[in-house]
């Protein structure tokens, strides 16, 4: 008797992009409507927040309501803004309120959170350990949040090399990779990216120096990681099977009030590939 063909493993990759990450909610809503399974999630920066809540069992309507109730002033750093515009403690308290003491390995959907270790320049996927710590580390973009100490590593925003998660998804056994890309760098060509990095270097007066949790040190190390990684094949051996790009210049990095706009951008972009995606999942089954 012939063996029954196993269903394909589908990975959902959620990029960083700060407030643009609100579009991930719209993307997930379409996947649910079209009955596209999500076997595991890889996420970075704001994508790690959406991915964690979803993997923990929060519904799209619940996450949408939470996003609408959120105000940026809740997490602003008024005491020491030179350490970061946002307060690590305030962000972590909100995450703890919702996610409690959940560990990554105990989530309903397997989740990998991408972080960058500025001590050795590596990009790592956290798949075990305290969920809120991993999220905070993955969101620690230099200038917004302080780097996060964790098990001998000094973590910053994993979204500085979003596309690397696509290759990681395939190495984990994904047959179909869906990549929701809301990263601001995706709106830039190579020359604009290089110009932005030069401007950042001038703003932060980035120089060589001893390790610290300071903005200049974190920014310098982030730029070094970006510049030293091979970007000829940013996705790895193969690009994502389905690329969703709910990009809009109108949603700026800290405009978290644009919940409705982000949600609809995500839906519109996801609906464009919904038909072929459904066919691919069905054909592979």
Secondary structure as UniProt FT lines:
FT   STRAND          10..14
FT   HELIX           18..22
FT   HELIX           23..33
FT   TURN            34..35
FT   STRAND          40..44
FT   HELIX           46..55
FT   TURN            56..57
FT   HELIX           60..69
FT   HELIX           72..75
FT   HELIX           81..83
FT   HELIX           88..99
FT   TURN            100..101
FT   HELIX           104..106
FT   STRAND          110..117
FT   TURN            118..121
FT   STRAND          122..126
FT   HELIX           131..138
FT   TURN            142..144
FT   STRAND          148..150
FT   TURN            151..152
FT   STRAND          153..157
FT   HELIX           158..161
FT   TURN            162..163
FT   HELIX           164..171
FT   TURN            172..173
FT   STRAND          176..180
FT   HELIX           184..187
FT   HELIX           190..204
FT   HELIX           215..228
FT   TURN            232..235
FT   STRAND          242..244
FT   TURN            249..250
FT   TURN            253..254
FT   TURN            256..257
FT   HELIX           259..284
//
